[in-house]
């Protein structure tokens, strides 16, 4: 099992939602979701 350093973990979570937005924009995974990065009501477990 790999454990990230604190700084790598923070970087991961800083990039996670913007990468989901990019992927969704590029591949149209969920048409009704337009801005995952700034959405306040999304459950991370459902994402």
C-alpha distance matrix in Angstrom:
0.0 3.8 6.6 9.9 13.0 15.7 17.8 15.3 14.4 18.2 18.8 16.5 18.5 21.7 21.4 19.9 23.3 25.5 23.5 24.0 27.7 27.9 26.5 28.8 31.8 31.2 30.6 32.3 29.7 31.3 34.8 35.5 32.6 33.8 31.9 28.4 27.9 30.8 30.9 30.9 30.9 27.7 25.1 21.6 20.5 23.3 22.7
3.8 0.0 3.8 6.5 9.7 12.7 14.4 11.7 11.4 15.2 15.5 13.6 16.0 18.9 18.6 17.7 21.2 23.1 21.2 22.3 25.7 25.8 24.8 27.4 30.0 29.5 29.3 31.2 28.8 30.4 33.8 34.5 31.4 32.2 30.0 26.7 25.8 28.7 29.2 29.5 29.9 26.8 24.5 20.8 20.3 23.2 22.0
6.6 3.8 0.0 3.8 6.6 9.2 11.5 9.5 8.7 12.4 13.5 12.1 14.0 16.9 17.4 16.7 20.2 22.2 20.9 22.1 25.3 25.8 25.2 27.6 30.1 30.1 30.2 31.7 29.4 30.7 33.9 34.3 31.0 31.6 29.1 25.7 24.4 27.1 27.7 27.7 28.3 25.6 23.3 19.7 19.7 22.8 21.7
9.9 6.5 3.8 0.0 3.8 6.4 7.9 5.7 5.6 9.2 10.0 9.1 11.4 13.8 14.4 14.4 18.0 19.5 18.5 20.2 23.2 23.5 23.4 25.9 28.1 28.1 28.7 30.3 28.3 29.5 32.5 32.9 29.4 29.6 26.9 23.7 22.0 24.7 25.8 25.9 27.0 24.4 22.6 18.9 19.6 22.6 20.9
13.0 9.7 6.6 3.8 0.0 3.8 5.5 5.1 6.0 8.6 9.8 10.4 12.4 14.1 15.3 16.1 19.4 20.7 20.2 22.2 24.8 25.2 25.6 28.1 30.0 30.2 31.1 32.6 30.9 31.9 34.7 34.9 31.2 31.1 28.1 25.1 22.9 25.3 26.8 26.7 28.2 26.0 24.4 20.9 22.0 25.1 23.4
15.7 12.7 9.2 6.4 3.8 0.0 3.8 5.5 5.1 6.2 8.6 9.8 10.8 12.2 14.3 15.2 18.1 19.5 19.7 21.6 23.9 24.6 25.4 27.6 29.4 30.1 31.1 32.3 30.6 31.2 33.8 33.6 29.9 29.7 26.4 23.5 21.0 23.0 24.5 24.1 25.9 24.1 22.6 19.4 21.0 24.1 22.4
17.8 14.4 11.5 7.9 5.5 3.8 0.0 3.8 5.4 5.1 6.2 8.6 10.1 10.4 12.3 14.1 17.0 17.7 18.0 20.4 22.3 22.7 23.9 26.2 27.6 28.2 29.7 31.0 29.8 30.4 32.8 32.8 29.0 28.4 25.1 22.5 19.7 21.8 23.9 23.9 26.1 24.3 23.4 20.1 22.1 24.8 22.7
15.3 11.7 9.5 5.7 5.1 5.5 3.8 0.0 3.8 5.4 5.0 6.1 8.7 9.7 10.5 11.9 15.3 16.0 15.6 18.0 20.3 20.4 21.2 23.8 25.4 25.6 26.8 28.4 27.1 28.1 30.7 31.0 27.3 26.8 23.8 21.1 18.8 21.4 23.2 23.7 25.5 23.2 22.2 18.7 20.4 22.9 20.6
14.4 11.4 8.7 5.6 6.0 5.1 5.4 3.8 0.0 3.8 5.4 5.0 6.4 8.6 10.0 10.4 13.5 15.1 15.0 16.7 19.2 19.9 20.5 22.6 24.6 25.2 26.1 27.3 25.6 26.2 29.0 29.0 25.3 25.2 22.2 19.1 17.0 19.4 20.8 20.9 22.4 20.2 18.9 15.4 17.0 19.8 17.8
18.2 15.2 12.4 9.2 8.6 6.2 5.1 5.4 3.8 0.0 3.8 5.4 5.3 6.1 8.6 9.9 12.3 13.6 14.3 16.2 18.1 19.1 20.3 22.2 23.7 24.8 26.1 27.0 25.6 25.9 28.3 28.0 24.2 23.7 20.4 17.7 15.0 17.0 18.8 18.9 21.0 19.2 18.5 15.3 17.7 20.2 18.0
18.8 15.5 13.5 10.0 9.8 8.6 6.2 5.0 5.4 3.8 0.0 3.8 5.5 5.0 6.2 8.4 11.2 11.6 11.9 14.5 16.2 16.5 17.9 20.2 21.5 22.1 23.7 25.0 24.0 24.7 26.9 27.1 23.3 22.5 19.3 16.9 14.2 16.8 19.0 19.8 21.9 19.9 19.6 16.3 18.8 20.8 18.1
16.5 13.6 12.1 9.1 10.4 9.8 8.6 6.1 5.0 5.4 3.8 0.0 3.8 5.5 5.3 5.8 9.3 10.4 10.0 12.0 14.4 14.9 15.6 17.9 19.7 20.2 21.3 22.6 21.2 22.0 24.6 24.9 21.2 20.9 18.1 15.3 13.3 16.3 17.8 18.8 20.3 17.8 17.2 13.6 15.7 17.6 14.9
18.5 16.0 14.0 11.4 12.4 10.8 10.1 8.7 6.4 5.3 5.5 3.8 0.0 3.8 5.4 5.0 7.4 9.4 10.1 11.3 13.4 14.8 15.7 17.3 19.1 20.4 21.4 22.0 20.5 20.7 23.1 22.9 19.2 19.0 15.8 12.8 10.7 13.2 14.6 15.2 16.9 14.6 14.1 10.8 13.5 15.4 13.0
21.7 18.9 16.9 13.8 14.1 12.2 10.4 9.7 8.6 6.1 5.0 5.5 3.8 0.0 3.8 5.9 7.2 7.8 9.4 11.4 12.5 13.7 15.4 17.0 18.2 19.6 21.3 21.9 21.0 21.1 23.0 22.8 19.0 18.0 14.7 12.4 9.4 11.8 14.1 15.1 17.5 15.7 16.1 13.3 16.3 17.8 15.0
21.4 18.6 17.4 14.4 15.3 14.3 12.3 10.5 10.0 8.6 6.2 5.3 5.4 3.8 0.0 3.8 5.9 5.5 6.0 8.7 10.1 10.5 12.1 14.2 15.3 16.3 18.0 19.0 18.3 18.9 20.9 21.3 17.6 16.6 13.7 11.6 9.2 12.5 14.6 16.4 18.4 16.1 16.6 13.6 16.4 17.3 14.0
19.9 17.7 16.7 14.4 16.1 15.2 14.1 11.9 10.4 9.9 8.4 5.8 5.0 5.9 3.8 0.0 3.8 5.7 5.3 6.4 8.9 10.1 10.6 12.4 14.4 15.4 16.4 17.1 15.8 16.3 18.8 19.1 15.4 15.2 12.7 9.8 8.5 12.0 13.2 14.9 16.2 13.4 13.5 10.3 12.8 13.7 10.4
23.3 21.2 20.2 18.0 19.4 18.1 17.0 15.3 13.5 12.3 11.2 9.3 7.4 7.2 5.9 3.8 0.0 3.8 5.3 4.9 6.2 8.7 9.8 10.4 12.2 14.1 15.1 15.2 14.0 13.9 16.0 15.8 12.1 11.7 8.9 6.0 4.9 8.5 9.6 11.8 13.2 10.7 11.8 9.4 12.5 12.5 9.1
25.5 23.1 22.2 19.5 20.7 19.5 17.7 16.0 15.1 13.6 11.6 10.4 9.4 7.8 5.5 5.7 3.8 0.0 3.8 5.4 5.0 6.2 8.6 9.8 10.5 12.2 14.1 14.6 14.4 14.5 16.0 16.3 12.7 11.3 8.6 7.3 5.5 9.1 11.2 13.9 15.8 13.7 15.3 13.2 16.2 15.9 12.3
23.5 21.2 20.9 18.5 20.2 19.7 18.0 15.6 15.0 14.3 11.9 10.0 10.1 9.4 6.0 5.3 5.3 3.8 0.0 3.8 5.3 5.0 6.1 8.5 9.8 10.4 12.0 13.2 12.7 13.9 15.8 16.9 13.6 12.8 11.0 9.3 8.7 12.5 14.0 16.7 18.0 15.3 16.3 13.7 16.0 15.7 11.9
24.0 22.3 22.1 20.2 22.2 21.6 20.4 18.0 16.7 16.2 14.5 12.0 11.3 11.4 8.7 6.4 4.9 5.4 3.8 0.0 3.8 5.4 5.1 6.0 8.5 9.8 10.4 10.8 9.7 10.4 12.8 13.7 10.4 10.4 9.2 7.0 8.0 11.6 12.0 14.9 15.5 12.5 13.6 11.5 13.5 12.5 8.7
27.7 25.7 25.3 23.2 24.8 23.9 22.3 20.3 19.2 18.1 16.2 14.4 13.4 12.5 10.1 8.9 6.2 5.0 5.3 3.8 0.0 3.8 5.5 5.1 6.0 8.5 10.0 9.7 9.8 9.9 11.1 11.9 8.7 7.5 6.3 5.8 6.8 9.9 10.8 14.2 15.2 12.9 15.0 13.6 16.1 14.7 11.0
27.9 25.8 25.8 23.5 25.2 24.6 22.7 20.4 19.9 19.1 16.5 14.9 14.8 13.7 10.5 10.1 8.7 6.2 5.0 5.4 3.8 0.0 3.8 5.5 5.1 6.0 8.5 9.6 10.4 11.7 12.6 14.4 11.6 10.1 9.6 9.6 10.0 13.1 14.5 17.9 19.0 16.6 18.5 16.7 18.9 17.6 13.9
26.5 24.8 25.2 23.4 25.6 25.4 23.9 21.2 20.5 20.3 17.9 15.6 15.7 15.4 12.1 10.6 9.8 8.6 6.1 5.1 5.5 3.8 0.0 3.8 5.5 5.1 5.9 7.6 7.7 9.9 11.6 13.8 11.6 11.2 11.4 10.7 12.0 15.3 15.8 19.1 19.5 16.6 18.0 16.1 17.6 16.0 12.5
28.8 27.4 27.6 25.9 28.1 27.6 26.2 23.8 22.6 22.2 20.2 17.9 17.3 17.0 14.2 12.4 10.4 9.8 8.5 6.0 5.1 5.5 3.8 0.0 3.8 5.4 5.3 4.9 5.1 6.4 7.9 10.1 8.1 8.1 9.3 9.1 11.4 14.1 14.0 17.4 17.5 14.8 16.7 15.6 17.0 14.8 11.5
31.8 30.0 30.1 28.1 30.0 29.4 27.6 25.4 24.6 23.7 21.5 19.7 19.1 18.2 15.3 14.4 12.2 10.5 9.8 8.5 6.0 5.1 5.5 3.8 0.0 3.8 5.8 5.5 7.8 8.7 8.5 10.9 9.4 7.9 9.4 10.6 12.3 14.6 15.1 18.8 19.4 17.2 19.6 18.6 20.4 18.3 15.0
31.2 29.5 30.1 28.1 30.2 30.1 28.2 25.6 25.2 24.8 22.1 20.2 20.4 19.6 16.3 15.4 14.1 12.2 10.4 9.8 8.5 6.0 5.1 5.4 3.8 0.0 3.8 6.0 8.4 10.7 10.9 13.9 12.7 11.6 13.0 13.7 15.2 17.9 18.5 22.1 22.6 20.1 22.0 20.6 22.1 20.1 16.7
30.6 29.3 30.2 28.7 31.1 31.1 29.7 26.8 26.1 26.1 23.7 21.3 21.4 21.3 18.0 16.4 15.1 14.1 12.0 10.4 10.0 8.5 5.9 5.3 5.8 3.8 0.0 3.8 5.6 8.7 9.5 12.9 12.3 12.4 14.2 14.4 16.6 19.3 19.2 22.7 22.5 19.7 21.3 20.1 20.9 18.5 15.6
32.3 31.2 31.7 30.3 32.6 32.3 31.0 28.4 27.3 27.0 25.0 22.6 22.0 21.9 19.0 17.1 15.2 14.6 13.2 10.8 9.7 9.6 7.6 4.9 5.5 6.0 3.8 0.0 3.8 5.6 5.7 9.3 9.2 9.8 12.4 12.9 15.7 17.9 17.3 20.7 20.2 17.7 19.7 19.1 20.1 17.2 14.6
29.7 28.8 29.4 28.3 30.9 30.6 29.8 27.1 25.6 25.6 24.0 21.2 20.5 21.0 18.3 15.8 14.0 14.4 12.7 9.7 9.8 10.4 7.7 5.1 7.8 8.4 5.6 3.8 0.0 3.8 6.4 9.2 8.8 10.5 12.6 12.1 15.2 17.6 16.4 19.4 18.5 15.6 17.0 16.4 16.8 13.9 11.6
31.3 30.4 30.7 29.5 31.9 31.2 30.4 28.1 26.2 25.9 24.7 22.0 20.7 21.1 18.9 16.3 13.9 14.5 13.9 10.4 9.9 11.7 9.9 6.4 8.7 10.7 8.7 5.6 3.8 0.0 3.8 5.6 5.6 8.2 10.6 10.5 14.0 15.7 14.0 16.9 15.6 13.2 15.1 15.3 16.0 12.7 10.7
34.8 33.8 33.9 32.5 34.7 33.8 32.8 30.7 29.0 28.3 26.9 24.6 23.1 23.0 20.9 18.8 16.0 16.0 15.8 12.8 11.1 12.6 11.6 7.9 8.5 10.9 9.5 5.7 6.4 3.8 0.0 3.8 5.6 7.2 10.6 11.7 15.1 16.2 14.7 17.8 16.9 15.2 17.7 18.2 19.3 15.9 14.1
35.5 34.5 34.3 32.9 34.9 33.6 32.8 31.0 29.0 28.0 27.1 24.9 22.9 22.8 21.3 19.1 15.8 16.3 16.9 13.7 11.9 14.4 13.8 10.1 10.9 13.9 12.9 9.3 9.2 5.6 3.8 0.0 3.8 6.2 9.5 10.6 14.2 14.4 12.4 15.2 13.9 12.9 15.7 17.0 18.3 14.9 13.5
32.6 31.4 31.0 29.4 31.2 29.9 29.0 27.3 25.3 24.2 23.3 21.2 19.2 19.0 17.6 15.4 12.1 12.7 13.6 10.4 8.7 11.6 11.6 8.1 9.4 12.7 12.3 9.2 8.8 5.6 5.6 3.8 0.0 3.8 6.1 6.8 10.4 11.0 9.1 12.3 11.6 10.1 13.1 14.0 15.7 12.8 10.8
33.8 32.2 31.6 29.6 31.1 29.7 28.4 26.8 25.2 23.7 22.5 20.9 19.0 18.0 16.6 15.2 11.7 11.3 12.8 10.4 7.5 10.1 11.2 8.1 7.9 11.6 12.4 9.8 10.5 8.2 7.2 6.2 3.8 0.0 3.8 6.5 9.1 9.6 8.9 12.6 13.0 12.0 15.3 15.8 18.2 15.7 13.2
31.9 30.0 29.1 26.9 28.1 26.4 25.1 23.8 22.2 20.4 19.3 18.1 15.8 14.7 13.7 12.7 8.9 8.6 11.0 9.2 6.3 9.6 11.4 9.3 9.4 13.0 14.2 12.4 12.6 10.6 10.6 9.5 6.1 3.8 0.0 3.8 5.5 5.9 6.2 9.9 11.2 10.4 13.7 13.8 16.8 15.0 12.2
28.4 26.7 25.7 23.7 25.1 23.5 22.5 21.1 19.1 17.7 16.9 15.3 12.8 12.4 11.6 9.8 6.0 7.3 9.3 7.0 5.8 9.6 10.7 9.1 10.6 13.7 14.4 12.9 12.1 10.5 11.7 10.6 6.8 6.5 3.8 0.0 3.8 5.6 5.2 8.5 9.5 7.7 10.5 10.1 13.1 11.7 8.8
27.9 25.8 24.4 22.0 22.9 21.0 19.7 18.8 17.0 15.0 14.2 13.3 10.7 9.4 9.2 8.5 4.9 5.5 8.7 8.0 6.8 10.0 12.0 11.4 12.3 15.2 16.6 15.7 15.2 14.0 15.1 14.2 10.4 9.1 5.5 3.8 0.0 3.8 5.9 8.6 10.9 9.6 12.1 11.1 14.6 14.1 11.2
30.8 28.7 27.1 24.7 25.3 23.0 21.8 21.4 19.4 17.0 16.8 16.3 13.2 11.8 12.5 12.0 8.5 9.1 12.5 11.6 9.9 13.1 15.3 14.1 14.6 17.9 19.3 17.9 17.6 15.7 16.2 14.4 11.0 9.6 5.9 5.6 3.8 0.0 3.8 6.3 9.3 9.5 12.4 12.5 16.1 15.5 13.2
30.9 29.2 27.7 25.8 26.8 24.5 23.9 23.2 20.8 18.8 19.0 17.8 14.6 14.1 14.6 13.2 9.6 11.2 14.0 12.0 10.8 14.5 15.8 14.0 15.1 18.5 19.2 17.3 16.4 14.0 14.7 12.4 9.1 8.9 6.2 5.2 5.9 3.8 0.0 3.8 5.8 6.2 9.7 10.7 14.0 13.0 11.3
30.9 29.5 27.7 25.9 26.7 24.1 23.9 23.7 20.9 18.9 19.8 18.8 15.2 15.1 16.4 14.9 11.8 13.9 16.7 14.9 14.2 17.9 19.1 17.4 18.8 22.1 22.7 20.7 19.4 16.9 17.8 15.2 12.3 12.6 9.9 8.5 8.6 6.3 3.8 0.0 3.8 5.9 8.7 10.4 13.6 13.2 12.4
30.9 29.9 28.3 27.0 28.2 25.9 26.1 25.5 22.4 21.0 21.9 20.3 16.9 17.5 18.4 16.2 13.2 15.8 18.0 15.5 15.2 19.0 19.5 17.5 19.4 22.6 22.5 20.2 18.5 15.6 16.9 13.9 11.6 13.0 11.2 9.5 10.9 9.3 5.8 3.8 0.0 3.8 6.5 9.4 11.9 10.8 11.0
27.7 26.8 25.6 24.4 26.0 24.1 24.3 23.2 20.2 19.2 19.9 17.8 14.6 15.7 16.1 13.4 10.7 13.7 15.3 12.5 12.9 16.6 16.6 14.8 17.2 20.1 19.7 17.7 15.6 13.2 15.2 12.9 10.1 12.0 10.4 7.7 9.6 9.5 6.2 5.9 3.8 0.0 3.8 6.2 8.6 7.4 7.2
25.1 24.5 23.3 22.6 24.4 22.6 23.4 22.2 18.9 18.5 19.6 17.2 14.1 16.1 16.6 13.5 11.8 15.3 16.3 13.6 15.0 18.5 18.0 16.7 19.6 22.0 21.3 19.7 17.0 15.1 17.7 15.7 13.1 15.3 13.7 10.5 12.1 12.4 9.7 8.7 6.5 3.8 0.0 3.8 5.4 5.3 6.5
21.6 20.8 19.7 18.9 20.9 19.4 20.1 18.7 15.4 15.3 16.3 13.6 10.8 13.3 13.6 10.3 9.4 13.2 13.7 11.5 13.6 16.7 16.1 15.6 18.6 20.6 20.1 19.1 16.4 15.3 18.2 17.0 14.0 15.8 13.8 10.1 11.1 12.5 10.7 10.4 9.4 6.2 3.8 0.0 3.8 5.4 5.1
20.5 20.3 19.7 19.6 22.0 21.0 22.1 20.4 17.0 17.7 18.8 15.7 13.5 16.3 16.4 12.8 12.5 16.2 16.0 13.5 16.1 18.9 17.6 17.0 20.4 22.1 20.9 20.1 16.8 16.0 19.3 18.3 15.7 18.2 16.8 13.1 14.6 16.1 14.0 13.6 11.9 8.6 5.4 3.8 0.0 3.8 5.6
23.3 23.2 22.8 22.6 25.1 24.1 24.8 22.9 19.8 20.2 20.8 17.6 15.4 17.8 17.3 13.7 12.5 15.9 15.7 12.5 14.7 17.6 16.0 14.8 18.3 20.1 18.5 17.2 13.9 12.7 15.9 14.9 12.8 15.7 15.0 11.7 14.1 15.5 13.0 13.2 10.8 7.4 5.3 5.4 3.8 0.0 3.8
22.7 22.0 21.7 20.9 23.4 22.4 22.7 20.6 17.8 18.0 18.1 14.9 13.0 15.0 14.0 10.4 9.1 12.3 11.9 8.7 11.0 13.9 12.5 11.5 15.0 16.7 15.6 14.6 11.6 10.7 14.1 13.5 10.8 13.2 12.2 8.8 11.2 13.2 11.3 12.4 11.0 7.2 6.5 5.1 5.6 3.8 0.0
